Amino acid sequence: RLRGFAEMAAEGPLQYVTLFTGVPVWLVTGYAEARQLLAHPDVVRSSLDGPHRDQVWDDLVNSMERHMLSANPPDHTRMRKLVSAAFTRRRIERLEPRIREIAGELLDEMAAADGPIDLVGAYSYPLPITVISELLGIPAIRRDDFRRWSSVVVNAAVHTPEEYIEAALAMVEFIREMIEDRRVAAPSDDLLSALIAARDGGDRLTTDELTSMVYLLLAAGHETTVSLISNGVHALLTHPDQLALLKAEPERLPAAVEELIRYDGPLQAAIPYVARAPIEIAGRTILPGAVIVFALVAANRDDAKFGAGGELDIRRTDNQHLGFGHGIHHCLGAPLARLEGRVALGMLFDRFPGLRLTEPDGDPRRTPGLLMNGIAELSVRL
Ligand code: HEM
């Protein structure tokens, strides 16, 4: 967890430790080391091809993992180019009025409630999932199903393998159906149709790449943004001076969103990478085959880079945090996440200026697992 990684950072920026599965890994908590290694050509994803448990597992890997986040160049370069062509800045900017409308409707529903409200369930969660579902063109009646499956799949560590497989198979089947429907339907303006149509010369995404990419966009497009909103609201409510500054100078909102991602970002760590050649760094040698875990939350609080890294300060300039990663896998959805963060936080505090935590001194319950850094429930009063 954040505190765990932050405490480990005191032992040095780069350590060889045993973390989760009993396999020793290189844990990177220093900002400079993380930035250098994330952009290093010999720091790569490990191959997905290998002995799997059985046919079902093989199928799941092919339908869920053949996306750009798991790929290395040249496959990564090809996929990123194809997906970027569909995921354009214009398409994102066009979404702002609709994001405002969705946020407004959720705020109206909250205003009607009596007593404390769980902000995660009422606002942080439904906002991004509605946005990404509409962007991809998922029918409203299937969104609850999708939400249930993805919460099992993304938090696999707290579910049994049987639960995981059941949810993953249902999700893959649903995504395949959506793609098939779209292939035969009249051309439409949604992102899924654009992904199906995306071409680079004669090149297109394969069916497995397309299914995996839709899964990645859906998973990445909501779990993380949920935490951007919940963690951000929690950080501001527990730092009244910063909230007051933001209210007095609302033009600071974009900088505040960056600072909130730096200070308590949605991801504890990037997906593990591996070294494919010896790498000399910080007086140590990382050997080929070694697993590298980037503790983004710790690197983002490194005093050597940010001065008082543990302090929330929305006036920071030059805030080059690693919350969206760095290097070739730098988050493709960052412009959408930033837009949703600005709309969600701005509209919430405008609408409910007296918003406060029900238990101002309590620590909110955090989501389980080592990868995500989210809040499971945040009780507030309007
Ligand atoms: C990659 C963070 C929202 C799509 C990444 C990575 C990080 C990240 C750290 C790199 C991971 C690594 O190197 O292992 C975040 C955060 C978000 C967010 C903090 C919200 C605040 C989104 C959204 C989308 C998205 C809304 C799309 C709808 C992607 C994709 C990649 C990615 C496609 C893979 C890029 C590649 O491999 O080239 N994200 N993300 N993310 N993210 Fe995000």
Residues whose N, C-alpha, C, O or C-beta is under 5 A from the ligand:
A	BS01	HEM	M68 L69 R80 L217 A220 G221 T224 T225 L228 P266 A270 I271 L322 G323 F324 G325 I328 H329 H330 C331 L332 G333 A334 L336 A337
